[in-house]
């Protein structure tokens, strides 16, 4: 499973959190976006309640990965799992 990082800026009241990010573990970005929207639904015509969506590689290339995002870090981890029985 891949990790995707949904980042938040400061000052946008549409975001579920201010600053920091949410981590979503999913098989691909589309599934990650759908999982995020299941937890944080957006009104019509809005894309997502976040500033950017980054892959793990993109996130590791940012200052956020070791310095935080506006002095805040991860707020939640959303994980998709599939259990075949």
C-alpha positions in Angstrom: 0.0 0.0 0.0 1.1 3.5 -0.7 0.9 6.5 1.5 -0.6 9.8 0.5 -0.4 13.1 2.4 -3.3 15.5 2.5 -1.9 18.8 3.7 -3.6 21.7 5.3 -2.7 25.4 5.2 -3.7 28.0 7.7 -6.8 30.2 7.6 -9.1 28.2 5.3 -12.1 27.3 7.4 -13.2 24.6 4.9 -10.3 22.4 6.0 -11.1 19.8 8.8 -7.8 20.9 10.5 -5.6 23.9 10.3 -1.9 23.2 9.5 -0.4 19.7 9.5 -1.7 16.8 7.4 -3.6 13.6 7.2 -2.0 10.4 6.1 -4.0 8.0 3.9 -2.8 4.5 3.1 -4.4 3.1 0.0 -3.5 1.1 -3.2 -3.5 4.3 -5.4 -4.2 8.0 -5.3 -7.8 7.6 -6.5 -8.6 5.2 -3.7 -6.8 7.6 -1.2 -8.9 10.5 -2.4 -12.1 8.5 -2.1 -11.2 7.4 1.4 -10.4 11.0 2.4 -13.8 12.1 1.0 -15.6 9.4 2.9 -14.2 10.8 6.1 -14.3 14.5 5.1 -17.1 14.9 2.5 -16.9 18.1 0.4 -19.8 20.1 -0.8 -20.6 20.0 -4.5 -18.1 21.7 -6.8 -15.3 21.5 -4.1 -12.5 19.1 -4.8 -11.1 18.2 -1.4 -11.0 19.8 2.0 -7.2 20.1 1.9 -4.5 22.2 0.2 -2.5 19.6 -1.6 -2.2 15.8 -2.0 1.3 14.4 -2.1 2.8 11.0 -2.7 5.2 9.7 0.0 8.1 10.5 -2.3 6.9 14.1 -2.9 6.2 14.5 0.9 9.7 13.4 1.8 11.1 16.1 -0.5 9.4 18.9 1.5 10.4 20.6 4.7 7.1 19.3 6.3 8.5 15.8 6.5 11.0 16.7 9.2 10.1 20.2 10.3 6.3 20.1 10.5 3.7 22.2 8.6 3.1 25.6 10.2 4.2 24.0 13.5 1.8 21.1 13.2 2.1 17.5 12.2 -0.1 14.5 11.4 -3.7 14.8 12.6 -5.0 11.4 11.5 -4.2 8.2 9.6 -6.8 6.7 7.3 -6.1 3.2 6.1 -8.0 1.1 3.6 -7.8 -2.6 4.2 -9.1 -5.6 2.2 -9.6 -8.9 4.0 -10.5 -11.8 1.8 -12.3 -14.7 3.6 
